[in-house]
Amino acid sequence: MSKPCVNELEIRVVGMSRSGNHAIINWILSQAPGRTCFLNCAEPGCNPFVTARPRTPDLPGWRALYQGFDVEAERAGRLSRKDLLVHSYEDTFLGPFKKPENEARHDEWVGGSARRVDLLILRDPRNLFASRLASGYGWLEDDLVVRVWAQHAREFLGLRRNLRQERLTVSYDEWVRSFAYRRQVAAALGLEFDDSAARRVPAAAGGSSFDGTAYDGRAEEMPVLYRWRRFVSDARFHRLLTPEVLELGDRIFGPPVALPQPERAAA
């Protein structure tokens, strides 16, 4: 006899930092009834209840919207029933998610799930790199930023298959600008659509790289599709936009925006 499932729906979210991950996760959680739990920015190949990182200096790496949640019990394998479990991973290569030895410990770490979804979030490279530069990020070297984004893009296009569960790809750009697209994503996850949380700006990691949480409640007013404009003369920004990144980005997000090249110093 098979063991009963601990989680009705489990969503493993993968995306690069500054790709709107928290905005989309909070939007998903806001539409999910019942017992929901979110584990922030865990390490692949490890128990996410143990490795989830604090959302802010004052907030833990987990958020459970039901009474009686005991994170120490969950870490020890005494898992409580959940209608929705979301665990997220940022700035990571995808290889660990397909390793058999990690998959073999899935139920030990988070419990069995009636439905498992790998949700891959991708943001267009120009605005992503601009937001990361504006935030002063230093947790990945530039070459790793490029390599991770390119791998995620190939996965998004279906050129690779590292995420082996039911897979849902989400374009942050399209999610921002299209009510119909957000409704489509909610339907794919079996959520009862409520779009109100799309206007919120999560406080995680200080909110927006450019605006903090100043636009909370009116996030649709933020020019998130035009962040690149601040960096059109930044040589580092242009170095991140390698030919491979531009080719993959154009295939996914459309033709490139004409960007002036940074000025060269006189010889």
C-alpha positions in Angstrom: 0.0 0.0 0.0 1.4 3.4 -1.0 1.9 6.0 1.7 -0.6 9.0 1.7 0.7 12.2 0.1 1.9 14.9 2.5 1.4 17.7 -0.1 -1.5 18.1 -2.4 0.5 20.3 -4.8 4.2 20.9 -4.7 5.8 23.6 -6.8 9.6 23.8 -7.1 10.4 27.3 -8.4 13.7 28.0 -10.2 14.9 31.3 -11.4 17.6 33.9 -11.2 17.6 36.5 -8.5 15.9 39.7 -9.7 13.6 37.8 -12.1 10.4 38.6 -10.2 10.6 35.3 -8.3 9.1 36.6 -5.1 6.4 38.6 -6.9 5.2 35.5 -8.7 5.5 33.2 -5.6 3.6 35.6 -3.4 1.0 35.9 -6.2 0.7 32.1 -6.3 0.4 31.8 -2.5 -2.3 34.5 -2.4 -4.5 32.3 -4.7 -4.0 29.0 -2.9 -6.5 28.1 -0.2 -5.9 25.9 2.8 -2.5 25.0 4.4 0.3 26.6 2.4 4.0 26.7 3.1 6.9 28.5 1.3 10.6 27.8 1.7 12.8 30.6 0.4 16.0 30.2 -1.7 17.0 26.7 -0.7 20.1 24.8 -1.9 19.6 22.2 -4.6 20.3 18.6 -3.6 19.6 19.3 0.1 16.6 19.3 2.4 14.9 22.7 1.7 13.5 22.9 5.2 17.1 23.0 6.4 18.7 25.2 3.8 16.0 27.8 3.2 17.5 31.3 3.6 16.0 34.2 5.5 13.6 36.3 3.3 14.9 39.5 5.1 17.1 39.9 8.2 14.0 39.9 10.3 12.0 37.1 8.6 12.9 33.4 8.5 13.4 31.4 5.4 9.9 29.8 5.7 6.4 31.1 5.7 3.6 28.7 6.8 0.0 29.9 6.7 -1.5 27.5 9.1 -1.4 26.8 12.8 0.8 24.3 14.4 3.7 24.5 11.9 6.9 23.4 13.6 10.0 24.0 11.4 12.2 21.8 13.6 9.8 18.9 13.2 9.7 19.4 9.5 13.5 19.4 9.3 13.5 16.1 11.3 11.1 14.5 8.8 8.0 14.8 10.9 6.1 16.4 8.1 2.7 18.1 8.3 0.0 17.9 5.7 0.0 20.8 3.2 -2.4 21.8 0.4 0.5 23.7 -1.2 4.3 23.5 -0.7 6.4 25.9 -2.6 10.2 25.8 -2.4 12.4 28.1 -4.4 16.0 28.0 -5.8 17.9 31.0 -7.1 21.0 31.5 -9.2 21.7 27.8 -9.6 22.6 25.4 -12.4 19.9 22.9 -13.1 21.9 19.7 -13.1 21.4 18.8 -9.4 17.6 18.6 -10.0 18.0 15.6 -12.3 20.4 13.6 -10.2 18.9 10.3 -9.1 20.5 10.4 -5.7 18.7 13.7 -5.0 15.4 12.5 -6.3 15.6 9.4 -4.2 15.5 11.6 -1.0 12.6 13.8 -2.2 10.0 12.1 0.0 12.3 12.0 3.0 12.9 15.7 2.8 9.5 17.2 1.8 7.1 14.2 1.7 5.2 12.7 -1.2 3.0 15.0 -3.4 -0.1 14.2 -5.3 1.2 16.7 -8.0 4.7 18.0 -8.5 5.4 21.0 -10.8 8.8 22.5 -11.7 8.1 26.2 -12.4 11.0 27.9 -14.3 10.9 31.7 -14.3 12.9 33.6 -16.9 13.4 37.4 -17.3 14.8 39.0 -20.4 18.5 39.4 -20.1 18.8 43.1 -20.6 16.4 44.1 -17.7 17.6 41.2 -15.6 21.3 42.2 -15.8 20.4 45.8 -15.3 18.5 45.0 -12.1 21.3 42.8 -10.8 23.8 45.6 -11.4 21.6 48.1 -9.8 21.2 45.9 -6.7 25.0 45.7 -6.3 25.0 42.0 -6.5 28.2 40.1 -5.8 27.1 36.5 -5.1 28.0 35.3 -8.6 30.9 36.1 -10.9 29.9 37.6 -14.2 30.7 34.5 -16.2 28.6 32.4 -13.9 25.7 34.8 -14.3 25.8 34.4 -18.0 26.2 30.7 -17.9 23.3 30.2 -15.5 21.0 32.4 -17.4 21.9 30.7 -20.7 21.2 27.3 -19.2 17.8 28.4 -17.9 17.0 29.9 -21.3 17.8 26.6 -23.1 15.6 24.8 -20.6 12.9 27.4 -21.2 13.0 26.7 -24.9 13.0 23.0 -24.4 16.5 22.5 -25.8 17.5 20.8 -22.6 15.6 18.8 -20.0 17.1 19.0 -16.5 13.7 19.6 -14.8 12.1 16.2 -14.9 8.8 16.8 -13.2 5.7 18.4 -14.9 7.2 21.6 -16.1 5.7 25.1 -16.4 7.8 28.0 -17.9 6.9 31.5 -16.9 8.1 34.6 -18.7 8.4 37.4 -16.1 8.1 40.0 -18.8 4.8 38.5 -20.1 3.5 38.0 -16.5 4.1 41.7 -15.8 2.3 43.0 -18.8 -0.5 40.6 -19.5 -3.6 39.9 -17.4 -4.5 37.1 -19.7 -1.1 35.5 -19.3 -1.4 35.6 -15.5 -4.8 34.0 -15.7 -3.3 31.3 -17.9 -0.5 30.6 -15.4 -3.0 30.4 -12.6 -5.2 27.9 -14.5 -2.2 25.7 -15.3 -1.5 25.4 -11.6 -5.2 24.8 -10.8 -5.6 28.0 -8.8 -8.8 29.9 -8.4 -7.7 33.1 -10.1 -7.3 36.2 -8.0 -5.0 38.8 -9.5 -4.9 41.3 -6.7 -1.5 40.3 -5.4 0.1 41.2 -8.8 0.1 44.8 -7.6 2.2 44.0 -4.5 6.0 44.5 -4.2 7.5 41.8 -1.9 10.0 43.1 0.7 12.3 40.1 0.2 15.9 41.3 -0.6 14.8 44.9 -0.2 12.1 44.8 -2.9 12.9 46.3 -6.3 16.6 47.0 -7.1 15.5 50.5 -8.2 12.5 51.4 -6.1 12.6 49.3 -3.0 9.0 48.8 -1.9 7.8 52.3 -2.8 5.4 51.0 -5.4 3.8 48.4 -3.1 0.1 48.2 -4.0 0.8 49.7 -7.5 3.5 47.5 -8.9 2.1 47.8 -12.4 3.4 51.4 -12.4 7.1 50.3 -12.1 9.0 50.5 -15.5 10.4 47.0 -15.0 10.6 46.4 -18.8 12.9 49.4 -19.3 15.5 49.0 -16.5 18.2 48.6 -19.2 18.1 52.3 -20.0 20.1 53.2 -17.0 23.0 51.0 -18.2 23.3 51.7 -21.9 26.7 53.2 -21.4 27.9 50.7 -18.9 30.7 48.4 -20.3 30.1 45.7 -17.7 26.4 45.5 -18.7 27.4 45.0 -22.4 29.9 42.3 -21.5 27.2 40.3 -19.9 25.2 40.5 -23.1 27.2 37.8 -24.9 26.2 36.7 -28.4 24.7 33.5 -27.0 22.7 35.4 -24.4 21.4 37.8 -27.1 20.5 35.0 -29.5 18.6 33.0 -26.8 17.0 36.2 -25.4 15.8 37.2 -28.9 14.2 33.8 -29.5 12.3 34.0 -26.2 11.5 37.7 -25.8 11.5 39.0 -29.3 13.9 41.2 -31.3 16.4 43.3 -29.4 16.0 46.8 -28.3 18.5 49.1 -30.0 21.1 49.9 -27.4 23.9 52.4 -28.0 27.3 51.0 -27.4 29.4 52.3 -24.5 31.9 55.0 -25.4 35.5 53.8 -25.9 38.3 55.6 -24.2 40.5 57.5 -26.6 43.7 55.7 -27.6 
